[in-house]
Amino acid sequence: MESKLFVTGVKIFLKNGSNPISDILIRLGKKDEVEALLKEYEEKKHKGPFGLEQMAKFYGEFSESEVKEEAEKYVSENLKEGTKELVKNIKQKGYIIGVISANPQLVLDILKKEFSLDFAVGTEFDFEKGELKSKVDRFKKAEILNQKAKELGIDKENIVVLGSSVSDLPMAENAGKFIVAGAKDEAVRQQADVLMESWEEELFLKEL
């Protein structure tokens, strides 16, 4: 049987509305700064990647241990019920499961361990300098997907990407199927091979 690859972001694992990279900073006391940055992101997102460098500066105000402790609490409080069973069902369909996300690597490490994912690649911060160690923007996501597919020997037609934002579109171009759930952005909706207005697990599993 040919190998198959399923790639997603973090939303499938967390409660609706969760956005770890900003939510954790808000919990640490950066509400006003983060909300202003998110507003600016919404205005600029169609022009290209924006915001990770600014996020790194905010994270640089805290130690790595502080952020990791808050991230562990955040993930524990926001795990979506039934997701372990969903991951099991995806694996039973023969898929290798990976997460590629702009969210912090330390959050992805928690999710990888919690759900026994095959890989999880996110943005790494230098907390002492308030800078990026590695930047996983929309174009880097596509590069990572291609690299993983090549390493695993998986062809494009056997790759499924689940997404909901413009930052997922470059990955979608390198997948055989792009499943979109709950996207409001018309540019994303137009690129969907399967469009779900909201998360529908039964339909999702049927389309895999």
Secondary structure as UniProt FT lines:
FT   STRAND          4..8
FT   TURN            11..13
FT   TURN            16..17
FT   HELIX           20..27
FT   TURN            28..29
FT   HELIX           31..44
FT   TURN            45..47
FT   HELIX           52..59
FT   TURN            60..61
FT   HELIX           64..78
FT   TURN            81..82
FT   HELIX           83..92
FT   TURN            93..94
FT   STRAND          95..104
FT   HELIX           105..115
FT   STRAND          119..126
FT   TURN            127..130
FT   STRAND          131..134
FT   HELIX           138..152
FT   HELIX           156..158
FT   STRAND          159..163
FT   HELIX           166..168
FT   HELIX           169..172
FT   TURN            173..174
FT   STRAND          177..181
FT   HELIX           186..191
FT   STRAND          194..196
FT   HELIX           201..207
//
